[in-house]
Amino acid sequence: MRYGPGPLQRGFGLIELLVALTLGLVLVLGVVQVFVASKQTFVMQRTAAGLSEDARYVTSRLSRELRMVGMFGCVDLDRLPAGIRNSIPPVFNSPISYSSSAGNSILKLVTAVPNHESVAIAQMRTPGDYGANWLIATNCKDTGDLRLSDGGPLVVRPGDIVIPLRQMEYRFSNNAIQVRSNGAGNFQTLVDNIADLNVSFGLAATAADTRISGGYVVAAPGIDARRIRSVNLQWQLSDNPAAPASGSVQAREVKQVVALRNAID
């Protein structure tokens, strides 16, 4: 019995294998490119969202603080008897101030801590009980009945309203907005990536006027705080604050104008 050659069997040749590898490589490169592009888009969106969130946070916080500048609860400094008025800290008459030196600019604000307390029994209180720098006790009826502490214990009586006051400092330094309370401790960073910050004040013609006269004036030391009616803040946020034009996303421009409560029509 003779056995002849069987059916001819064929496999992949070298050319077919190279073509298959090339097509596979092109497919893999396409998938990688899509992945890289998607990741870049995600990173850019996250960066832009982070800048927007920082802008919203700072805007909300500064708006709240600025509106309350110079608010001392039921106490009206202009109606206090001369003897008491002369004894209050001078900073109360300048509850907002601005200074700039050595690359740092600081906006100082004196405001009431939003947790006034009505007293039912005689007791001792200190500013530290409220995280404040000063403490006022008054019955809010008799302008001559006002007691103030700048750190030590204060006797409060039944019927008193306890008004804690604090000083907040907002500093622009090293491309960040930083904050410190009551002049104690180190500045803590609120937000970074601040490329630029400009502060200007809307001034009244005199301390007695309630309307802004002549537009806004660039904030500087020596401005009469009694004439300040509103604050204009403009800043720029960028993921590359040293060179905003070279950032991965477009720099965010923020403008905020805040009127001081009860100081403007």
Secondary structure, DSSP 8 states (H G I E B T S, - for coil): -------------HHHHHHHHHHHHHHHHHHHHHHHHHHHHHHHHHHHHHHHHHHHHHHHHHHHHHHTBT--TT--GGGS-HHHHTTS-GGGG--EEEEEETTEEEEEEEEE-S--EE-SS-EEE-GGGGT-SEEEEE-SS-TT-EEEESSS-EEE-TT-EEEEEEEEEEEEETTEEEEEETT-S--EEEEE-EEEEEEEEEEESSTT--SEEEEEEE--TT--GGGEEEEEEEEEE-SSTTSGGGSSS--EEEEEEEE-TTS--
